[in-house]
Amino acid sequence: MERKTVLLDLSDIGNPTSGFGQIAKNYAEWYSAMEDETLKFHFLLPPAYEKDFGPLVETSHFRRKFHKWFSKGLPTVDLWHSTTQQQLKRKRGKCGKFVLTIHDLNYLTEKNWIRQQKHRLVLQHAINQADAITCISKFVGRQIEEQFNLKGKSVRVIYNGVEDITGQPEAKPTFATGRPFFFAIGQIRPKKNFHLLVDMMKEFPDHDLYVCGDDHFAYSKVVREHIEALPTKNAVLVGKITGEERVWLYRHCEAFLFPSVGEGFGLPAIEAMQFGRAVFISSATCLPEICGDCATVWENLSPDEMAKVVKAHLPGFYDDAERIEKLKQHAKEFSYKKHISAYMNLYRELLNT
């Protein structure tokens, strides 16, 4: 039997510091090593991204401006998987089946009304065309069902895979002072609520706070203003960090703090659990679903109340070996092996292999 071709859009692979970039990197590693009797794989990549993925994978490049309007030059495949909703901003090549993965509907809170309608139209059109729709949490699935006409289609929840980074190299950042510290990471956007963490730090004069992530967004100015106004001067907006620094910060932080109100999955919280660290999250979006009872929830996102919760739950946390092991086991539930297996089953189902 001739093998059928599955294309995976890995256009985010050139941005390794983002969540989408991490997903694309892991997809490339897993699928390029997979020998399957019925399926073969094709990666769609940024033009500047050159790498030999081995004999099991074919590759094509997209041209961002050209393929926004035209499909010429894109391959014809049996199944096309748009691995994020961001990839709907351009044309697809010809395909027999189409799988659409939706990570979040953050545009509902991040965009003005006109842009919301534009996003809604683009996403509704893709839903109409899709043979299968997947999402990364039950929370996102409910949002999709509420916001769109699915025309009788179901939304499948396939939780994100989370790469086990505990065995990766680590490097102590130059900004680490040696004092106990809290850690937060993510794009510096308003939905992350990092300014609340800065304001909370006046209650922890013997700790530092390191906020890390892409800081080219306008909200970075807000966070820096809060840092400058902080009387204890114990918070730092670092910007992007290396993978080695990220591992060190997870391993050595007193707690990982994540007050975000705009997550589709919340990958950093699970990464922190891989190291058995105390995790504090907001009660918003998918975070309680993904973290289960392995994280402490801030029900009230005010700095004073957040500080009270940390002070109530952090002391003695690392004396409970059973609790720490529970966190690590919970993190293992989100393995890439389980994630890729679910998608392989979906591909085979759609292609009748």
C-alpha positions as CSV (number, residue, x, y, z in Angstrom):
1,M,0.0,0.0,0.0
2,E,1.3,3.4,-0.9
3,R,1.9,5.6,2.1
4,K,-0.2,8.7,2.4
5,T,1.4,12.1,3.1
6,V,0.6,14.2,6.2
7,L,1.8,17.8,6.1
8,L,2.5,19.5,9.4
9,D,2.8,23.3,9.3
10,L,5.9,24.0,11.5
11,S,6.2,27.7,10.5
12,D,6.8,28.7,14.1
13,I,10.0,26.6,14.4
14,G,12.2,29.6,13.9
15,N,10.9,31.2,17.1
16,P,12.1,28.8,19.8
17,T,11.4,31.1,22.8
18,S,7.6,31.0,22.1
19,G,5.2,28.3,23.1
20,F,4.3,27.7,19.4
21,G,8.0,27.5,18.6
22,Q,8.5,24.8,21.3
23,I,5.7,22.8,19.9
24,A,7.0,23.0,16.3
25,K,10.5,22.0,17.5
26,N,9.2,18.9,19.3
27,Y,6.9,18.0,16.4
28,A,10.0,18.1,14.1
29,E,12.0,15.9,16.4
30,W,9.2,13.3,16.9
31,Y,7.8,13.0,13.4
32,S,11.2,13.0,11.7
33,A,12.2,9.9,13.7
34,M,8.9,8.1,13.0
35,E,8.8,5.2,10.6
36,D,5.2,4.3,9.8
37,E,4.0,1.8,7.3
38,T,1.0,3.8,6.2
39,L,2.0,7.5,6.7
40,K,4.9,9.7,5.6
41,F,5.4,13.3,6.7
42,H,6.0,16.6,5.1
43,F,7.1,19.8,7.0
44,L,6.2,23.3,6.0
45,L,8.9,25.6,7.2
46,P,10.0,29.3,7.2
47,P,12.2,30.2,4.1
48,A,15.2,30.9,6.2
49,Y,15.0,27.6,8.2
50,E,17.4,25.1,6.7
51,K,17.9,21.8,8.3
52,D,18.3,18.1,7.3
53,F,15.4,16.3,9.0
54,G,16.6,12.9,7.6
55,P,15.2,10.6,4.9
56,L,11.8,10.1,6.4
57,V,10.6,13.7,5.9
58,E,10.1,15.9,2.9
59,T,10.1,19.7,3.4
60,S,8.7,22.8,1.7
61,H,9.1,26.5,2.4
62,F,6.4,29.1,2.4
63,R,6.8,32.7,1.4
64,R,5.0,34.8,3.9
65,K,3.8,37.7,1.7
66,F,3.2,35.6,-1.5
67,H,1.4,32.7,0.2
68,K,-0.9,35.1,2.1
69,W,-2.7,35.4,-1.2
70,F,-1.6,32.5,-3.4
71,S,-1.2,28.8,-3.0
72,K,1.2,28.3,-5.9
73,G,4.3,26.4,-4.8
74,L,2.7,24.8,-1.8
75,P,2.6,21.0,-1.9
76,T,-0.4,18.7,-2.6
77,V,-0.8,16.2,0.2
78,D,-3.3,13.8,1.6
79,L,-3.8,15.6,4.9
80,W,-2.8,19.1,5.9
81,H,-2.5,19.9,9.6
82,S,-2.6,23.5,10.6
83,T,-1.0,23.1,14.1
84,T,-2.0,26.5,15.3
85,Q,-4.8,28.9,14.4
86,Q,-2.2,31.6,13.6
87,Q,-1.4,29.7,10.4
88,L,-4.8,30.6,8.9
89,K,-3.4,33.9,7.8
90,R,-2.2,32.4,4.5
91,K,-3.2,29.9,1.9
92,R,-2.9,26.1,2.1
93,G,-1.9,23.7,-0.6
94,K,-4.3,21.2,-2.0
95,C,-5.2,18.4,0.4
96,G,-7.6,15.6,0.8
97,K,-8.2,16.2,4.5
98,F,-7.7,19.2,6.8
99,V,-7.0,19.1,10.5
100,L,-7.3,22.4,12.4
101,T,-5.8,22.9,15.9
102,I,-7.1,25.9,17.9
103,H,-4.9,26.8,20.9
104,D,-6.9,29.7,22.3
105,L,-9.4,32.4,21.5
106,N,-7.4,35.2,23.1
107,Y,-8.4,37.6,20.4
108,L,-11.7,38.0,22.2
109,T,-10.0,40.0,24.9
110,E,-6.8,41.2,23.2
111,K,-8.3,42.8,20.0
112,N,-10.7,45.6,19.4
113,W,-14.2,44.9,18.0
114,I,-13.2,45.2,14.4
115,R,-10.2,42.9,14.7
116,Q,-12.3,40.5,16.7
117,Q,-14.8,40.2,13.8
118,K,-11.9,39.7,11.3
119,H,-10.5,36.9,13.4
120,R,-13.9,35.3,13.9
121,L,-14.6,35.3,10.1
122,V,-11.2,33.7,9.3
123,L,-11.6,31.1,12.0
124,Q,-15.2,30.3,11.1
125,H,-14.2,29.8,7.4
126,A,-11.4,27.3,8.5
127,I,-13.9,25.5,10.8
128,N,-16.2,25.1,7.8
129,Q,-13.5,23.5,5.8
130,A,-12.0,21.3,8.5
131,D,-12.5,17.6,8.6
132,A,-11.4,17.5,12.2
133,I,-11.1,20.3,14.8
134,T,-8.8,19.8,17.8
135,C,-8.0,22.0,20.8
136,I,-5.6,21.9,23.7
137,S,-8.0,22.0,26.7
138,K,-11.6,21.5,27.6
139,F,-11.8,25.2,28.4
140,V,-10.9,26.1,24.9
141,G,-13.3,23.5,23.5
142,R,-16.2,25.0,25.4
143,Q,-15.2,28.5,24.1
144,I,-15.2,27.2,20.5
145,E,-18.6,25.6,20.9
146,E,-20.0,28.8,22.3
147,Q,-18.5,31.2,19.8
148,F,-18.8,29.3,16.4
149,N,-21.2,27.3,14.3
150,L,-19.5,23.9,14.2
151,K,-22.1,22.6,11.7
152,G,-22.4,19.4,13.6
153,K,-18.7,18.8,14.0
154,S,-17.2,17.8,17.3
155,V,-14.1,19.4,18.9
156,R,-11.6,16.9,20.1
157,V,-9.4,17.8,23.1
158,I,-5.8,16.7,22.7
159,Y,-3.7,18.1,25.5
160,N,-0.4,19.7,24.6
161,G,2.7,17.6,25.0
162,V,5.3,19.1,27.3
163,E,8.9,18.3,26.7
164,D,10.7,16.9,29.7
165,I,13.5,19.5,30.3
166,T,14.7,18.3,33.6
167,G,17.7,16.5,32.0
168,Q,18.8,19.4,29.9
169,P,21.9,21.6,30.6
170,E,21.5,24.5,33.0
171,A,23.3,27.8,33.4
172,K,23.0,30.3,36.3
173,P,21.9,33.7,34.8
174,T,24.1,36.6,35.5
175,F,21.2,38.5,37.0
176,A,20.7,35.9,39.8
177,T,21.8,37.5,43.1
178,G,22.0,34.4,45.2
179,R,19.0,35.4,47.3
180,P,15.8,33.3,47.3
181,F,13.7,34.1,44.3
182,F,10.3,33.7,42.6
183,F,10.2,33.0,38.8
184,A,7.7,33.9,36.1
185,I,8.0,33.5,32.4
186,G,5.9,34.3,29.3
187,Q,5.4,36.9,26.6
188,I,5.2,40.3,28.4
189,R,1.6,41.0,27.5
190,P,-1.3,42.4,29.6
191,K,-3.0,39.0,30.0
192,K,0.0,37.7,32.0
193,N,-0.6,40.2,34.9
194,F,3.1,40.4,35.7
195,H,2.7,43.9,37.2
196,L,0.6,42.3,40.0
197,L,3.6,40.1,40.9
198,V,5.8,43.1,41.0
199,D,3.4,44.9,43.4
200,M,3.2,41.7,45.5
201,M,7.0,41.8,46.1
202,K,6.8,44.6,48.7
203,E,5.6,41.8,51.0
204,F,8.7,39.7,50.3
205,P,11.7,42.0,50.9
206,D,14.0,38.9,51.4
207,H,13.1,37.5,48.0
208,D,13.7,38.5,44.4
209,L,11.3,38.2,41.4
210,Y,12.6,37.4,37.9
211,V,10.1,38.0,35.2
212,C,11.4,36.6,31.9
213,G,10.2,36.5,28.3
214,D,9.8,38.4,25.1
215,D,9.5,42.1,26.3
216,H,9.1,44.0,23.0
217,F,5.4,44.5,23.7
218,A,4.0,47.8,25.0
219,Y,3.0,46.2,28.3
220,S,6.7,45.9,29.2
221,K,6.7,49.6,29.9
222,V,3.9,49.1,32.5
223,V,5.8,46.4,34.2
224,R,9.0,48.5,34.4
225,E,7.0,51.4,35.8
226,H,5.8,49.2,38.6
227,I,9.3,47.9,39.2
228,E,10.6,51.5,39.5
229,A,7.9,52.4,42.0
230,L,8.5,49.3,44.1
231,P,10.0,50.4,47.4
232,T,11.9,47.1,48.0
233,K,13.6,47.2,44.6
234,N,13.5,43.4,44.4
235,A,11.9,42.7,41.0
236,V,13.6,42.5,37.6
237,L,12.1,42.3,34.1
238,V,14.8,40.3,32.4
239,G,13.6,39.8,28.8
240,K,14.4,36.7,26.8
241,I,16.5,34.0,28.4
242,T,18.4,31.0,27.1
243,G,17.1,27.4,27.5
244,E,19.9,26.7,29.9
245,E,18.9,29.7,32.1
246,R,15.3,28.6,32.0
247,V,16.2,25.2,33.4
248,W,18.3,26.7,36.2
249,L,15.5,29.1,37.1
250,Y,12.9,26.4,37.3
251,R,15.2,24.1,39.4
252,H,16.2,26.8,41.9
253,C,13.2,29.0,42.3
254,E,11.3,29.1,45.6
255,A,8.0,29.1,43.6
256,F,6.7,29.6,40.1
257,L,4.1,32.4,39.8
258,F,1.6,32.5,37.0
259,P,-1.3,34.9,37.4
260,S,-2.2,34.8,33.7
261,V,-5.9,35.3,32.6
262,G,-5.3,34.4,29.0
263,E,-4.1,30.8,28.6
264,G,-5.2,28.0,26.3
265,F,-3.0,25.5,28.1
266,G,-0.4,27.1,30.4
267,L,2.8,25.1,29.5
268,P,5.2,26.9,32.0
269,A,3.1,25.7,35.0
270,I,3.6,22.1,33.9
271,E,7.3,22.7,33.2
272,A,7.7,24.0,36.8
273,M,6.0,20.9,38.1
274,Q,8.6,18.7,36.3
275,F,11.1,20.1,38.8
276,G,8.7,19.7,41.8
277,R,8.4,23.4,42.4
278,A,5.5,25.1,44.1
279,V,3.2,26.6,41.5
280,F,0.7,29.5,42.1
281,I,-1.9,30.2,39.4
282,S,-4.9,32.3,38.7
283,S,-8.4,30.7,38.7
284,A,-8.9,31.9,35.1
285,T,-9.2,30.1,31.8
286,C,-7.8,26.6,31.6
287,L,-5.2,26.8,34.4
288,P,-7.2,25.0,37.1
289,E,-8.1,22.3,34.6
290,I,-4.5,21.7,33.5
291,C,-2.9,22.0,36.9
292,G,-5.5,20.1,38.8
293,D,-4.9,20.0,42.5
294,C,-1.2,20.3,42.0
295,A,-1.1,24.1,42.1
296,T,-2.3,26.7,44.5
297,V,-5.0,28.9,43.1
298,W,-5.2,32.7,43.6
299,E,-9.0,33.3,43.7
300,N,-8.4,37.0,44.2
301,L,-5.9,38.7,41.9
302,S,-4.9,41.6,44.2
303,P,-1.3,41.9,45.2
304,D,-2.0,41.8,49.0
305,E,-4.3,38.8,48.7
306,M,-1.8,37.0,46.4
307,A,1.0,37.6,49.0
308,K,-1.2,36.2,51.8
309,V,-1.8,33.0,49.7
310,V,1.9,32.5,49.0
311,K,2.8,33.1,52.7
312,A,0.1,30.6,53.8
313,H,1.1,27.8,51.4
314,L,4.8,28.1,50.7
315,P,6.3,27.4,54.1
316,G,7.1,23.8,54.6
317,F,6.2,23.0,51.0
318,Y,9.5,21.2,50.2
319,D,9.4,19.1,53.4
320,D,6.6,17.0,51.9
321,A,8.3,14.5,49.5
322,E,5.0,12.8,48.7
323,R,3.5,16.1,47.5
324,I,6.6,16.9,45.3
325,E,6.5,13.5,43.7
326,K,2.8,14.0,43.0
327,L,3.6,17.2,41.0
328,K,6.3,15.4,39.0
329,Q,3.9,12.5,38.2
330,H,1.2,15.0,37.1
331,A,3.6,16.7,34.8
332,K,4.4,13.3,33.1
333,E,0.8,13.0,32.2
334,F,1.4,15.6,29.4
335,S,4.0,13.6,27.5
336,Y,4.8,14.1,23.9
337,K,4.5,10.3,23.4
338,K,0.8,10.5,24.4
339,H,0.2,13.7,22.4
340,I,1.7,12.4,19.2
341,S,0.0,9.0,19.5
342,A,-3.4,10.8,19.7
343,Y,-2.7,12.7,16.5
344,M,-1.4,9.6,14.7
345,N,-4.7,7.9,15.6
346,L,-6.6,10.9,14.2
347,Y,-4.6,10.9,10.9
348,R,-5.2,7.2,10.4
349,E,-8.9,7.6,11.1
350,L,-9.3,10.4,8.6
351,L,-7.2,8.7,5.9
352,N,-8.7,5.2,6.5
353,T,-5.2,3.7,6.8
